[in-house]
Amino acid sequence: MGYIFLFLIGFGLAVSGGVTIIAYMNFLPAGLTWMEYFNFIIGRLECYFLPIGVLLMSLVLYRFPNNP
């Protein structure tokens, strides 16, 4: 049960971070270059939720792939 909970936390973090990164892409039509965009999202804490969530999900799936 705990592993499902960890997986769902990782999934929620990944979704939250991914949506935030996509939402910040609205700055591109406003005149930011791709380099300025990447420098901007590197400095935002909520953009780190995507890799943390993917890492957490990967660890749970790697550790317990087939438990019947």
PQR file of N, CA, C, O and H, with PARSE charges and radii, in Angstrom:
ATOM      1  N   MET A   1       0.817  -1.191   0.000 -0.4000 1.5000
ATOM      2  CA  MET A   1       0.000   0.000   0.000 -0.0000 2.0000
ATOM      3  C   MET A   1       0.864   1.259   0.000  0.5500 1.7000
ATOM      4  O   MET A   1       0.519   2.258  -0.632 -0.5500 1.4000
ATOM      5  N   GLY A   2       1.982   1.205   0.709 -0.4000 1.5000
ATOM      6  CA  GLY A   2       2.861   2.360   0.773 -0.0000 2.0000
ATOM      7  C   GLY A   2       3.504   2.684  -0.558  0.5500 1.7000
ATOM      8  O   GLY A   2       3.769   3.849  -0.858 -0.5500 1.4000
ATOM      9  H   GLY A   2       2.263   0.395   1.223  0.4000 1.0000
ATOM     10  N   TYR A   3       3.759   1.654  -1.365 -0.4000 1.5000
ATOM     11  CA  TYR A   3       4.399   1.877  -2.653 -0.0000 2.0000
ATOM     12  C   TYR A   3       3.436   2.538  -3.633  0.5500 1.7000
ATOM     13  O   TYR A   3       3.842   3.357  -4.457 -0.5500 1.4000
ATOM     14  H   TYR A   3       3.545   0.708  -1.121  0.4000 1.0000
ATOM     15  N   ILE A   4       2.182   2.184  -3.537 -0.4000 1.5000
ATOM     16  CA  ILE A   4       1.177   2.855  -4.374 -0.0000 2.0000
ATOM     17  C   ILE A   4       1.093   4.321  -3.987  0.5500 1.7000
ATOM     18  O   ILE A   4       0.988   5.190  -4.853 -0.5500 1.4000
ATOM     19  H   ILE A   4       1.852   1.518  -2.867  0.4000 1.0000
ATOM     20  N   PHE A   5       1.139   4.600  -2.695 -0.4000 1.5000
ATOM     21  CA  PHE A   5       1.105   5.975  -2.210 -0.0000 2.0000
ATOM     22  C   PHE A   5       2.315   6.763  -2.711  0.5500 1.7000
ATOM     23  O   PHE A   5       2.165   7.903  -3.150 -0.5500 1.4000
ATOM     24  H   PHE A   5       1.225   3.894  -1.992  0.4000 1.0000
ATOM     25  N   LEU A   6       3.511   6.174  -2.651 -0.4000 1.5000
ATOM     26  CA  LEU A   6       4.714   6.840  -3.157 -0.0000 2.0000
ATOM     27  C   LEU A   6       4.638   7.074  -4.664  0.5500 1.7000
ATOM     28  O   LEU A   6       5.058   8.117  -5.166 -0.5500 1.4000
ATOM     29  H   LEU A   6       3.633   5.248  -2.294  0.4000 1.0000
ATOM     30  N   PHE A   7       4.098   6.090  -5.372 -0.4000 1.5000
ATOM     31  CA  PHE A   7       3.942   6.248  -6.812 -0.0000 2.0000
ATOM     32  C   PHE A   7       2.988   7.389  -7.126  0.5500 1.7000
ATOM     33  O   PHE A   7       3.255   8.189  -8.022 -0.5500 1.4000
ATOM     34  H   PHE A   7       3.757   5.243  -4.965  0.4000 1.0000
ATOM     35  N   LEU A   8       1.878   7.475  -6.400 -0.4000 1.5000
ATOM     36  CA  LEU A   8       0.910   8.536  -6.648 -0.0000 2.0000
ATOM     37  C   LEU A   8       1.461   9.911  -6.280  0.5500 1.7000
ATOM     38  O   LEU A   8       1.141  10.901  -6.938 -0.5500 1.4000
ATOM     39  H   LEU A   8       1.661   6.825  -5.672  0.4000 1.0000
ATOM     40  N   ILE A   9       2.281   9.982  -5.243 -0.4000 1.5000
ATOM     41  CA  ILE A   9       2.932  11.249  -4.912 -0.0000 2.0000
ATOM     42  C   ILE A   9       3.875  11.651  -6.048  0.5500 1.7000
ATOM     43  O   ILE A   9       3.891  12.813  -6.455 -0.5500 1.4000
ATOM     44  H   ILE A   9       2.541   9.178  -4.708  0.4000 1.0000
ATOM     45  N   GLY A  10       4.651  10.711  -6.556 -0.4000 1.5000
ATOM     46  CA  GLY A  10       5.537  10.983  -7.681 -0.0000 2.0000
ATOM     47  C   GLY A  10       4.776  11.411  -8.925  0.5500 1.7000
ATOM     48  O   GLY A  10       5.202  12.313  -9.647 -0.5500 1.4000
ATOM     49  H   GLY A  10       4.639   9.767  -6.226  0.4000 1.0000
ATOM     50  N   PHE A  11       3.652  10.762  -9.167 -0.4000 1.5000
ATOM     51  CA  PHE A  11       2.831  11.118 -10.322 -0.0000 2.0000
ATOM     52  C   PHE A  11       2.286  12.531 -10.175  0.5500 1.7000
ATOM     53  O   PHE A  11       2.299  13.310 -11.129 -0.5500 1.4000
ATOM     54  H   PHE A  11       3.305  10.030  -8.580  0.4000 1.0000
ATOM     55  N   GLY A  12       1.810  12.861  -8.981 -0.4000 1.5000
ATOM     56  CA  GLY A  12       1.292  14.208  -8.743 -0.0000 2.0000
ATOM     57  C   GLY A  12       2.367  15.273  -8.907  0.5500 1.7000
ATOM     58  O   GLY A  12       2.110  16.331  -9.482 -0.5500 1.4000
ATOM     59  H   GLY A  12       1.800  12.228  -8.206  0.4000 1.0000
ATOM     60  N   LEU A  13       3.557  15.005  -8.410 -0.4000 1.5000
ATOM     61  CA  LEU A  13       4.659  15.952  -8.569 -0.0000 2.0000
ATOM     62  C   LEU A  13       5.038  16.117 -10.040  0.5500 1.7000
ATOM     63  O   LEU A  13       5.284  17.231 -10.501 -0.5500 1.4000
ATOM     64  H   LEU A  13       3.765  14.146  -7.942  0.4000 1.0000
ATOM     65  N   ALA A  14       5.083  15.011 -10.770 -0.4000 1.5000
ATOM     66  CA  ALA A  14       5.441  15.071 -12.186 -0.0000 2.0000
ATOM     67  C   ALA A  14       4.406  15.862 -12.980  0.5500 1.7000
ATOM     68  O   ALA A  14       4.764  16.664 -13.842 -0.5500 1.4000
ATOM     69  H   ALA A  14       4.884  14.106 -10.396  0.4000 1.0000
ATOM     70  N   VAL A  15       3.144  15.641 -12.699 -0.4000 1.5000
ATOM     71  CA  VAL A  15       2.089  16.376 -13.395 -0.0000 2.0000
ATOM     72  C   VAL A  15       2.159  17.857 -13.052  0.5500 1.7000
ATOM     73  O   VAL A  15       2.049  18.707 -13.935 -0.5500 1.4000
ATOM     74  H   VAL A  15       2.853  14.989 -11.999  0.4000 1.0000
ATOM     75  N   SER A  16       2.340  18.163 -11.788 -0.4000 1.5000
ATOM     76  CA  SER A  16       2.413  19.556 -11.359 -0.0000 2.0000
ATOM     77  C   SER A  16       3.597  20.272 -12.006  0.5500 1.7000
ATOM     78  O   SER A  16       3.451  21.389 -12.501 -0.5500 1.4000
ATOM     79  H   SER A  16       2.429  17.472 -11.071  0.4000 1.0000
ATOM     80  N   GLY A  17       4.754  19.642 -12.005 -0.4000 1.5000
ATOM     81  CA  GLY A  17       5.928  20.246 -12.629 -0.0000 2.0000
ATOM     82  C   GLY A  17       5.794  20.382 -14.130  0.5500 1.7000
ATOM     83  O   GLY A  17       6.203  21.393 -14.702 -0.5500 1.4000
ATOM     84  H   GLY A  17       4.873  18.734 -11.603  0.4000 1.0000
ATOM     85  N   GLY A  18       5.228  19.380 -14.774 -0.4000 1.5000
ATOM     86  CA  GLY A  18       5.048  19.438 -16.228 -0.0000 2.0000
ATOM     87  C   GLY A  18       4.077  20.523 -16.650  0.5500 1.7000
ATOM     88  O   GLY A  18       4.314  21.236 -17.625 -0.5500 1.4000
ATOM     89  H   GLY A  18       4.895  18.559 -14.310  0.4000 1.0000
ATOM     90  N   VAL A  19       2.989  20.645 -15.919 -0.4000 1.5000
ATOM     91  CA  VAL A  19       2.006  21.696 -16.223 -0.0000 2.0000
ATOM     92  C   VAL A  19       2.614  23.074 -16.007  0.5500 1.7000
ATOM     93  O   VAL A  19       2.353  23.999 -16.775 -0.5500 1.4000
ATOM     94  H   VAL A  19       2.795  20.067 -15.126  0.4000 1.0000
ATOM     95  N   THR A  20       3.418  23.211 -14.971 -0.4000 1.5000
ATOM     96  CA  THR A  20       4.065  24.496 -14.704 -0.0000 2.0000
ATOM     97  C   THR A  20       5.038  24.860 -15.819  0.5500 1.7000
ATOM     98  O   THR A  20       5.071  26.008 -16.264 -0.5500 1.4000
ATOM     99  H   THR A  20       3.630  22.459 -14.346  0.4000 1.0000
ATOM    100  N   ILE A  21       5.823  23.899 -16.268 -0.4000 1.5000
ATOM    101  CA  ILE A  21       6.775  24.163 -17.352 -0.0000 2.0000
ATOM    102  C   ILE A  21       6.033  24.543 -18.628  0.5500 1.7000
ATOM    103  O   ILE A  21       6.453  25.458 -19.337 -0.5500 1.4000
ATOM    104  H   ILE A  21       5.796  22.967 -15.907  0.4000 1.0000
ATOM    105  N   ILE A  22       4.946  23.859 -18.926 -0.4000 1.5000
ATOM    106  CA  ILE A  22       4.163  24.189 -20.115 -0.0000 2.0000
ATOM    107  C   ILE A  22       3.514  25.559 -19.957  0.5500 1.7000
ATOM    108  O   ILE A  22       3.445  26.322 -20.921 -0.5500 1.4000
ATOM    109  H   ILE A  22       4.605  23.115 -18.350  0.4000 1.0000
ATOM    110  N   ALA A  23       3.041  25.880 -18.768 -0.4000 1.5000
ATOM    111  CA  ALA A  23       2.424  27.187 -18.546 -0.0000 2.0000
ATOM    112  C   ALA A  23       3.439  28.310 -18.726  0.5500 1.7000
ATOM    113  O   ALA A  23       3.101  29.369 -19.255 -0.5500 1.4000
ATOM    114  H   ALA A  23       3.097  25.261 -17.985  0.4000 1.0000
ATOM    115  N   TYR A  24       4.671  28.093 -18.295 -0.4000 1.5000
ATOM    116  CA  TYR A  24       5.700  29.116 -18.465 -0.0000 2.0000
ATOM    117  C   TYR A  24       6.115  29.275 -19.920  0.5500 1.7000
ATOM    118  O   TYR A  24       6.777  30.254 -20.265 -0.5500 1.4000
ATOM    119  H   TYR A  24       4.946  27.233 -17.865  0.4000 1.0000
ATOM    120  N   MET A  25       5.739  28.329 -20.784 -0.4000 1.5000
ATOM    121  CA  MET A  25       6.034  28.483 -22.203 -0.0000 2.0000
ATOM    122  C   MET A  25       5.260  29.640 -22.824  0.5500 1.7000
ATOM    123  O   MET A  25       5.570  30.065 -23.936 -0.5500 1.4000
ATOM    124  H   MET A  25       5.201  27.534 -20.504  0.4000 1.0000
ATOM    125  N   ASN A  26       4.250  30.155 -22.111 -0.4000 1.5000
ATOM    126  CA  ASN A  26       3.523  31.314 -22.605 -0.0000 2.0000
ATOM    127  C   ASN A  26       4.393  32.553 -22.637  0.5500 1.7000
ATOM    128  O   ASN A  26       4.014  33.549 -23.253 -0.5500 1.4000
ATOM    129  H   ASN A  26       3.999  29.809 -21.207  0.4000 1.0000
ATOM    130  N   PHE A  27       5.549  32.523 -21.993 -0.4000 1.5000
ATOM    131  CA  PHE A  27       6.470  33.654 -22.051 -0.0000 2.0000
ATOM    132  C   PHE A  27       7.204  33.725 -23.391  0.5500 1.7000
ATOM    133  O   PHE A  27       7.709  34.784 -23.763 -0.5500 1.4000
ATOM    134  H   PHE A  27       5.858  31.715 -21.492  0.4000 1.0000
ATOM    135  N   LEU A  28       7.266  32.612 -24.113 -0.4000 1.5000
ATOM    136  CA  LEU A  28       7.984  32.597 -25.394 -0.0000 2.0000
ATOM    137  C   LEU A  28       7.366  33.549 -26.422  0.5500 1.7000
ATOM    138  O   LEU A  28       8.108  34.290 -27.067 -0.5500 1.4000
ATOM    139  H   LEU A  28       6.856  31.751 -23.811  0.4000 1.0000
ATOM    140  N   PRO A  29       6.047  33.562 -26.602 -0.5600 1.5000
ATOM    141  CA  PRO A  29       5.487  34.532 -27.553  0.2800 2.0000
ATOM    142  C   PRO A  29       5.631  35.981 -27.081  0.5500 1.7000
ATOM    143  O   PRO A  29       5.508  36.906 -27.884 -0.5500 1.4000
ATOM    144  N   ALA A  30       5.887  36.184 -25.799 -0.4000 1.5000
ATOM    145  CA  ALA A  30       6.047  37.533 -25.272 -0.0000 2.0000
ATOM    146  C   ALA A  30       7.424  38.108 -25.566  0.5500 1.7000
ATOM    147  O   ALA A  30       7.679  39.273 -25.259 -0.5500 1.4000
ATOM    148  H   ALA A  30       5.986  35.433 -25.146  0.4000 1.0000
ATOM    149  N   GLY A  31       8.315  37.320 -26.152 -0.4000 1.5000
ATOM    150  CA  GLY A  31       9.596  37.848 -26.579 -0.0000 2.0000
ATOM    151  C   GLY A  31      10.809  37.198 -25.951  0.5500 1.7000
ATOM    152  O   GLY A  31      11.932  37.601 -26.251 -0.5500 1.4000
ATOM    153  H   GLY A  31       8.108  36.374 -26.402  0.4000 1.0000
ATOM    154  N   LEU A  32      10.628  36.202 -25.087 -0.4000 1.5000
ATOM    155  CA  LEU A  32      11.784  35.509 -24.517 -0.0000 2.0000
ATOM    156  C   LEU A  32      12.366  34.557 -25.540  0.5500 1.7000
ATOM    157  O   LEU A  32      11.637  33.966 -26.337 -0.5500 1.4000
ATOM    158  H   LEU A  32       9.716  35.874 -24.843  0.4000 1.0000
ATOM    159  N   THR A  33      13.679  34.409 -25.518 -0.4000 1.5000
ATOM    160  CA  THR A  33      14.314  33.405 -26.353 -0.0000 2.0000
ATOM    161  C   THR A  33      14.306  32.078 -25.596  0.5500 1.7000
ATOM    162  O   THR A  33      13.976  32.037 -24.410 -0.5500 1.4000
ATOM    163  H   THR A  33      14.271  34.889 -24.870  0.4000 1.0000
ATOM    164  N   TRP A  34      14.669  30.999 -26.284 -0.4000 1.5000
ATOM    165  CA  TRP A  34      14.697  29.693 -25.633 -0.0000 2.0000
ATOM    166  C   TRP A  34      15.720  29.671 -24.512  0.5500 1.7000
ATOM    167  O   TRP A  34      15.492  29.046 -23.477 -0.5500 1.4000
ATOM    168  H   TRP A  34      14.937  31.033 -27.247  0.4000 1.0000
ATOM    169  N   MET A  35      16.847  30.348 -24.708 -0.4000 1.5000
ATOM    170  CA  MET A  35      17.882  30.367 -23.677 -0.0000 2.0000
ATOM    171  C   MET A  35      17.400  31.115 -22.441  0.5500 1.7000
ATOM    172  O   MET A  35      17.645  30.675 -21.317 -0.5500 1.4000
ATOM    173  H   MET A  35      17.031  30.856 -25.550  0.4000 1.0000
ATOM    174  N   GLU A  36      16.719  32.239 -22.635 -0.4000 1.5000
ATOM    175  CA  GLU A  36      16.169  32.983 -21.499 -0.0000 2.0000
ATOM    176  C   GLU A  36      15.091  32.175 -20.789  0.5500 1.7000
ATOM    177  O   GLU A  36      14.967  32.226 -19.565 -0.5500 1.4000
ATOM    178  H   GLU A  36      16.520  32.596 -23.548  0.4000 1.0000
ATOM    179  N   TYR A  37      14.306  31.426 -21.574 -0.4000 1.5000
ATOM    180  CA  TYR A  37      13.268  30.577 -20.997 -0.0000 2.0000
ATOM    181  C   TYR A  37      13.884  29.494 -20.108  0.5500 1.7000
ATOM    182  O   TYR A  37      13.427  29.280 -18.986 -0.5500 1.4000
ATOM    183  H   TYR A  37      14.407  31.385 -22.568  0.4000 1.0000
ATOM    184  N   PHE A  38      14.919  28.810 -20.604 -0.4000 1.5000
ATOM    185  CA  PHE A  38      15.551  27.758 -19.805 -0.0000 2.0000
ATOM    186  C   PHE A  38      16.229  28.326 -18.569  0.5500 1.7000
ATOM    187  O   PHE A  38      16.196  27.704 -17.508 -0.5500 1.4000
ATOM    188  H   PHE A  38      15.291  28.983 -21.516  0.4000 1.0000
ATOM    189  N   ASN A  39      16.841  29.494 -18.690 -0.4000 1.5000
ATOM    190  CA  ASN A  39      17.423  30.136 -17.515 -0.0000 2.0000
ATOM    191  C   ASN A  39      16.353  30.513 -16.499  0.5500 1.7000
ATOM    192  O   ASN A  39      16.591  30.460 -15.293 -0.5500 1.4000
ATOM    193  H   ASN A  39      16.867  29.999 -19.552  0.4000 1.0000
ATOM    194  N   PHE A  40      15.179  30.892 -16.984 -0.4000 1.5000
ATOM    195  CA  PHE A  40      14.088  31.244 -16.083 -0.0000 2.0000
ATOM    196  C   PHE A  40      13.566  30.028 -15.332  0.5500 1.7000
ATOM    197  O   PHE A  40      13.390  30.085 -14.115 -0.5500 1.4000
ATOM    198  H   PHE A  40      14.986  30.934 -17.964  0.4000 1.0000
ATOM    199  N   ILE A  41      13.314  28.914 -16.048 -0.4000 1.5000
ATOM    200  CA  ILE A  41      12.739  27.760 -15.362 -0.0000 2.0000
ATOM    201  C   ILE A  41      13.752  27.052 -14.467  0.5500 1.7000
ATOM    202  O   ILE A  41      13.360  26.337 -13.545 -0.5500 1.4000
ATOM    203  H   ILE A  41      13.457  28.868 -17.036  0.4000 1.0000
ATOM    204  N   ILE A  42      15.042  27.237 -14.719 -0.4000 1.5000
ATOM    205  CA  ILE A  42      16.044  26.662 -13.821 -0.0000 2.0000
ATOM    206  C   ILE A  42      15.957  27.315 -12.447  0.5500 1.7000
ATOM    207  O   ILE A  42      16.227  26.677 -11.430 -0.5500 1.4000
ATOM    208  H   ILE A  42      15.361  27.818 -15.468  0.4000 1.0000
ATOM    209  N   GLY A  43      15.580  28.582 -12.422 -0.4000 1.5000
ATOM    210  CA  GLY A  43      15.498  29.299 -11.154 -0.0000 2.0000
ATOM    211  C   GLY A  43      14.187  29.137 -10.420  0.5500 1.7000
ATOM    212  O   GLY A  43      14.037  29.681  -9.326 -0.5500 1.4000
ATOM    213  H   GLY A  43      15.360  29.100 -13.248  0.4000 1.0000
ATOM    214  N   ARG A  44      13.223  28.407 -10.978 -0.4000 1.5000
ATOM    215  CA  ARG A  44      11.920  28.238 -10.342 -0.0000 2.0000
ATOM    216  C   ARG A  44      11.844  26.895  -9.631  0.5500 1.7000
ATOM    217  O   ARG A  44      12.118  25.852 -10.226 -0.5500 1.4000
ATOM    218  H   ARG A  44      13.345  27.965 -11.867  0.4000 1.0000
ATOM    219  N   LEU A  45      11.472  26.926  -8.362 -0.4000 1.5000
ATOM    220  CA  LEU A  45      11.409  25.711  -7.550 -0.0000 2.0000
ATOM    221  C   LEU A  45      10.376  24.720  -8.079  0.5500 1.7000
ATOM    222  O   LEU A  45      10.637  23.517  -8.106 -0.5500 1.4000
ATOM    223  H   LEU A  45      11.250  27.773  -7.879  0.4000 1.0000
ATOM    224  N   GLU A  46       9.220  25.200  -8.495 -0.4000 1.5000
ATOM    225  CA  GLU A  46       8.143  24.291  -8.907 -0.0000 2.0000
ATOM    226  C   GLU A  46       8.463  23.549 -10.206  0.5500 1.7000
ATOM    227  O   GLU A  46       7.806  22.556 -10.517 -0.5500 1.4000
ATOM    228  H   GLU A  46       9.008  26.177  -8.473  0.4000 1.0000
ATOM    229  N   CYS A  47       9.440  24.002 -10.956 -0.4000 1.5000
ATOM    230  CA  CYS A  47       9.826  23.288 -12.176 -0.0000 2.0000
ATOM    231  C   CYS A  47      10.648  22.048 -11.869  0.5500 1.7000
ATOM    232  O   CYS A  47      10.786  21.170 -12.722 -0.5500 1.4000
ATOM    233  H   CYS A  47       9.973  24.809 -10.704  0.4000 1.0000
ATOM    234  N   TYR A  48      11.194  21.964 -10.665 -0.4000 1.5000
ATOM    235  CA  TYR A  48      11.953  20.783 -10.267 -0.0000 2.0000
ATOM    236  C   TYR A  48      11.040  19.630  -9.834  0.5500 1.7000
ATOM    237  O   TYR A  48      11.517  18.520  -9.596 -0.5500 1.4000
ATOM    238  H   TYR A  48      11.081  22.677  -9.973  0.4000 1.0000
ATOM    239  N   PHE A  49       9.745  19.884  -9.733 -0.4000 1.5000
ATOM    240  CA  PHE A  49       8.819  18.818  -9.367 -0.0000 2.0000
ATOM    241  C   PHE A  49       8.743  17.743 -10.441  0.5500 1.7000
ATOM    242  O   PHE A  49       8.541  16.571 -10.122 -0.5500 1.4000
ATOM    243  H   PHE A  49       9.358  20.785  -9.927  0.4000 1.0000
ATOM    244  N   LEU A  50       8.900  18.118 -11.705 -0.4000 1.5000
ATOM    245  CA  LEU A  50       8.835  17.126 -12.793 -0.0000 2.0000
ATOM    246  C   LEU A  50       9.939  16.077 -12.675  0.5500 1.7000
ATOM    247  O   LEU A  50       9.621  14.888 -12.645 -0.5500 1.4000
ATOM    248  H   LEU A  50       9.064  19.070 -11.964  0.4000 1.0000
ATOM    249  N   PRO A  51      11.226  16.450 -12.606 -0.5600 1.5000
ATOM    250  CA  PRO A  51      12.241  15.389 -12.490  0.2800 2.0000
ATOM    251  C   PRO A  51      12.173  14.637 -11.171  0.5500 1.7000
ATOM    252  O   PRO A  51      12.467  13.442 -11.132 -0.5500 1.4000
ATOM    253  N   ILE A  52      11.790  15.312 -10.082 -0.4000 1.5000
ATOM    254  CA  ILE A  52      11.666  14.617  -8.795 -0.0000 2.0000
ATOM    255  C   ILE A  52      10.548  13.588  -8.862  0.5500 1.7000
ATOM    256  O   ILE A  52      10.706  12.469  -8.375 -0.5500 1.4000
ATOM    257  H   ILE A  52      11.551  16.283 -10.114  0.4000 1.0000
ATOM    258  N   GLY A  53       9.424  13.955  -9.457 -0.4000 1.5000
ATOM    259  CA  GLY A  53       8.301  13.023  -9.585 -0.0000 2.0000
ATOM    260  C   GLY A  53       8.626  11.840 -10.473  0.5500 1.7000
ATOM    261  O   GLY A  53       8.273  10.706 -10.151 -0.5500 1.4000
ATOM    262  H   GLY A  53       9.295  14.864  -9.852  0.4000 1.0000
ATOM    263  N   VAL A  54       9.294  12.092 -11.585 -0.4000 1.5000
ATOM    264  CA  VAL A  54       9.677  10.999 -12.486 -0.0000 2.0000
ATOM    265  C   VAL A  54      10.670  10.070 -11.793  0.5500 1.7000
ATOM    266  O   VAL A  54      10.586   8.850 -11.936 -0.5500 1.4000
ATOM    267  H   VAL A  54       9.581  13.013 -11.846  0.4000 1.0000
ATOM    268  N   LEU A  55      11.602  10.642 -11.049 -0.4000 1.5000
ATOM    269  CA  LEU A  55      12.571   9.830 -10.311 -0.0000 2.0000
ATOM    270  C   LEU A  55      11.876   8.975  -9.249  0.5500 1.7000
ATOM    271  O   LEU A  55      12.197   7.796  -9.097 -0.5500 1.4000
ATOM    272  H   LEU A  55      11.670  11.633 -10.933  0.4000 1.0000
ATOM    273  N   LEU A  56      10.941   9.552  -8.526 -0.4000 1.5000
ATOM    274  CA  LEU A  56      10.217   8.805  -7.497 -0.0000 2.0000
ATOM    275  C   LEU A  56       9.402   7.667  -8.110  0.5500 1.7000
ATOM    276  O   LEU A  56       9.401   6.555  -7.582 -0.5500 1.4000
ATOM    277  H   LEU A  56      10.681  10.510  -8.649  0.4000 1.0000
ATOM    278  N   MET A  57       8.717   7.929  -9.207 -0.4000 1.5000
ATOM    279  CA  MET A  57       7.957   6.869  -9.875 -0.0000 2.0000
ATOM    280  C   MET A  57       8.886   5.785 -10.402  0.5500 1.7000
ATOM    281  O   MET A  57       8.572   4.598 -10.308 -0.5500 1.4000
ATOM    282  H   MET A  57       8.718   8.833  -9.636  0.4000 1.0000
ATOM    283  N   SER A  58      10.021   6.181 -10.952 -0.4000 1.5000
ATOM    284  CA  SER A  58      10.967   5.204 -11.481 -0.0000 2.0000
ATOM    285  C   SER A  58      11.527   4.318 -10.382  0.5500 1.7000
ATOM    286  O   SER A  58      11.682   3.111 -10.572 -0.5500 1.4000
ATOM    287  H   SER A  58      10.276   7.145 -11.028  0.4000 1.0000
ATOM    288  N   LEU A  59      11.831   4.909  -9.235 -0.4000 1.5000
ATOM    289  CA  LEU A  59      12.347   4.118  -8.121 -0.0000 2.0000
ATOM    290  C   LEU A  59      11.326   3.106  -7.634  0.5500 1.7000
ATOM    291  O   LEU A  59      11.668   1.956  -7.357 -0.5500 1.4000
ATOM    292  H   LEU A  59      11.705   5.889  -9.080  0.4000 1.0000
ATOM    293  N   VAL A  60      10.080   3.526  -7.529 -0.4000 1.5000
ATOM    294  CA  VAL A  60       9.036   2.599  -7.072 -0.0000 2.0000
ATOM    295  C   VAL A  60       8.833   1.484  -8.090  0.5500 1.7000
ATOM    296  O   VAL A  60       8.704   0.320  -7.711 -0.5500 1.4000
ATOM    297  H   VAL A  60       9.801   4.459  -7.754  0.4000 1.0000
ATOM    298  N   LEU A  61       8.803   1.824  -9.376 -0.4000 1.5000
ATOM    299  CA  LEU A  61       8.601   0.797 -10.404 -0.0000 2.0000
ATOM    300  C   LEU A  61       9.809  -0.115 -10.538  0.5500 1.7000
ATOM    301  O   LEU A  61       9.648  -1.307 -10.800 -0.5500 1.4000
ATOM    302  H   LEU A  61       8.908   2.769  -9.684  0.4000 1.0000
ATOM    303  N   TYR A  62      11.002   0.406 -10.367 -0.4000 1.5000
ATOM    304  CA  TYR A  62      12.206  -0.405 -10.471 -0.0000 2.0000
ATOM    305  C   TYR A  62      12.337  -1.349  -9.288  0.5500 1.7000
ATOM    306  O   TYR A  62      12.743  -2.501  -9.441 -0.5500 1.4000
ATOM    307  H   TYR A  62      11.133   1.374 -10.154  0.4000 1.0000
ATOM    308  N   ARG A  63      11.991  -0.852  -8.110 -0.4000 1.5000
ATOM    309  CA  ARG A  63      12.149  -1.650  -6.900 -0.0000 2.0000
ATOM    310  C   ARG A  63      11.135  -2.778  -6.798  0.5500 1.7000
ATOM    311  O   ARG A  63      11.444  -3.855  -6.286 -0.5500 1.4000
ATOM    312  H   ARG A  63      11.662   0.084  -7.986  0.4000 1.0000
ATOM    313  N   PHE A  64       9.911  -2.528  -7.291 -0.4000 1.5000
ATOM    314  CA  PHE A  64       8.832  -3.513  -7.176 -0.0000 2.0000
ATOM    315  C   PHE A  64       8.122  -3.669  -8.517  0.5500 1.7000
ATOM    316  O   PHE A  64       7.000  -3.188  -8.678 -0.5500 1.4000
ATOM    317  H   PHE A  64       9.660  -1.654  -7.706  0.4000 1.0000
ATOM    318  N   PRO A  65       8.763  -4.340  -9.490 -0.5600 1.5000
ATOM    319  CA  PRO A  65       8.148  -4.430 -10.812  0.2800 2.0000
ATOM    320  C   PRO A  65       6.992  -5.420 -10.893  0.5500 1.7000
ATOM    321  O   PRO A  65       5.975  -5.112 -11.514 -0.5500 1.4000
ATOM    322  N   ASN A  66       7.115  -6.602 -10.283 -0.4000 1.5000
ATOM    323  CA  ASN A  66       6.061  -7.621 -10.427 -0.0000 2.0000
ATOM    324  C   ASN A  66       5.838  -8.312  -9.095  0.5500 1.7000
ATOM    325  O   ASN A  66       6.340  -9.413  -8.868 -0.5500 1.4000
ATOM    326  H   ASN A  66       7.941  -6.852  -9.779  0.4000 1.0000
ATOM    327  N   ASN A  67       5.100  -7.682  -8.234 -0.4000 1.5000
ATOM    328  CA  ASN A  67       4.731  -8.347  -6.978 -0.0000 2.0000
ATOM    329  C   ASN A  67       3.296  -8.831  -7.084  0.5500 1.7000
ATOM    330  O   ASN A  67       2.363  -8.030  -7.030 -0.5500 1.4000
ATOM    331  H   ASN A  67       4.692  -6.788  -8.418  0.4000 1.0000
ATOM    332  N   PRO A  68       3.111 -10.153  -7.236 -0.5600 1.5000
ATOM    333  CA  PRO A  68       1.729 -10.663  -7.377  0.2800 2.0000
ATOM    334  C   PRO A  68       0.983 -10.677  -6.053  0.5500 1.7000
ATOM    335  O   PRO A  68      -0.180 -11.075  -6.004 -0.5500 1.4000
TER
END
